[in-house]
Amino acid sequence: MNFKKLLEKRNELVEKINNLFVAAEKENRALAAEEKTTYDDAMAEIKNIDETVRMYEAAKGIKGDVTNTNAQSDYEQERRALAEYVRSGKLTEIRAGVNMTLGDNGAIIPTSIANKIIETVENICPIFDLSSKYNVKGSLTFPVYDETTDQVQCAYATEFKALDSHTGKFTSVSLGGYLVGALTKISRSLVTNGEFDVVSYIIGKISLAIARFLEKECLTGTGTSACQGVLVGATQKMTAAAATAITADELIDLQLKVPEQYQANACWIVNTKTLGVLRKLKNNDGDYLLTDDLVKGFGFELLGKHVYISDKMPEIAASAKAVVYGDMSGLFSNLRPGIELQMLNEKYADEHAVGVVAWYEVDTKVVEQQKVAVLVMKNA
């Protein structure tokens, strides 16, 4: 299921409803008959999307352990409390032990809703979801064994003659946390509308903003006072023979840069326009290399591996890093616990809106270099 497309569609419908009320407020009138029809149709479609997502998540929950009813109860209580807080600015009394409090800066911190945001981000951002994810406070340090300059060797020996000493070296990679914020605004007309699911709207909007940010950083993050993406952090690279064309042989060579033991979960990541180029590649029999991915049920498969499309990837151009291949678990990510939601009830009062800010800390780095490889186009 493409959660990203569903959320984008849902948000478009909400914006359509919001614009109806904005227009009516400016003209100091009630909604016209045509506008009411538009409102009813949009609300029905939003409810259908919400129900589809709910059914999908319920189906996933059938597998595994018995449902944690306390966790569900906590989520529902926090959900109702958050909706009430958005609408009234007051925090209602809820069961003890449920982490739903006002911090010193006026921020509301709903634990289970924060977890829901993270789950939604993982559903709509496959690049982040495929990484080795951590959810830990503080910094994480990983030892890395490097054999690029020297390595342990095995050789024939002669009695009474010393063996030459060779070994790799240990380095370390640390994951910290960079503060990131995402802001969305909600029309007060929607906030006060009892039929409108304001919490789902907040989760959807914030999740989509975080997912878009993380997708970009996981791929192109500079690593300088910021997350490090695969395109910057990967050391296994090969250069294409041309600046604006990719051959099938180059894709095969790129695939072979990743050792066999990491091929099982490997995938391709390309830009939409690059996908268009790859779709036209054929083998010697005239068959297209790119085929429908029947296993995942959507998308494409190239040389036996699924293809992910991201508009955050560079297009084919001179010196561009146009194709990523490998097991994305080589990218480590730490989304620290404690996503914090802050309601801005007064700042946008003159716009008849409520602001919602999500604060979180995140870092990413390529730790297991052998798992990923990048194709760089020739410098013109």
MOKA-V89379 format. One record per helix or strand of 2 or more residues. SS is the DSSP state (@ for helix, = for strand). FROM is the first residue (numbers start at 0). LEN is the number of residues. If there is no record, write none. Layout:
SS_FROM_LEN + SS_FROM_LEN
This chain:
@_2_24 + @_32_30 + @_68_20 + =_99_3 + =_107_3 + @_110_14 + @_125_5 + =_131_3 + =_139_7 + =_168_7 + =_177_10 + @_187_4 + @_197_23 + @_229_4 + =_236_3 + @_247_9 + @_259_3 + =_266_4 + @_271_7 + =_289_3 + =_299_3 + =_304_5 + =_320_6 + @_327_3 + =_330_5 + =_339_5 + @_348_3 + =_352_14 + @_368_3 + =_371_5
